[in-house]
């Protein structure tokens, strides 16, 4: 058996779903068949990619290494396929982003100022991959995030600008004992089961873990996953809590509460290749992204309440 691209896609799907059962449903195969295939792939690689538990799977230390390269390989292959000469003629402008609604406005605006180009979008949890793709010319523009103590060090070939800085809030089950408070102490969450993602290569969740350590505890990781929908379901079901972006929307099952003293922060950053086609529009795109963030913030109840208490606009 040789390692093939389809095997890498299997590993990525399992990692994204956080469960072999959910991954099997996503891939349209049976759970026993996918389990057997995963076992063969791990035997071929010579080590366990995932640690199994009764609540799903999480990458091992070796698995983090494998998955970071797996995602980069798949992105490269997808780029090769997208560059086929029989595809639609005309320049292609590639945009990348982490989970951030601002990117929708960014893509729309970029398409308006560059009508001759076909604008594509790629989202990625492993944000470091997006930065590397801009450096290597596989993307032209990326909206990424970094964190205090883990600030982005840009390559000399890149331009960058700060879109916004915001505190990180906590998503709790709506029925949680702390959900109705205007803000909570980070230390009060020491005994909770947390949803934590694997490292994004840019300082998350390392920044959160640093702050929790300063508050006197290490988060008890109940679940490790990157899929946003599953995370919301877990929180809404009362099974876990999670750090979240300040603009994360609450609903009838999920409450969003600021942290007292604002110990955890994130910065939204736009990066582009100085020699790329987007460079001449970079200043305008930076303002578009900042305006989109401000508009979203103005509609966010948790964020506006936090800003009023802090005397901010």
Helices and strands as residue ranges (DSSP letters): H 5-17, H 20-27, H 31-45, E 50-53, E 56-59, H 61-82, E 92-97, H 102-113, E 118-123, H 127-135, E 141-146, E 158-173, E 183-184, G 186-189, E 193-196, H 206-214, E 220-224, H 228-236, E 242-245, E 254-259, E 265-273, G 279-281, H 282-299, H 301-310
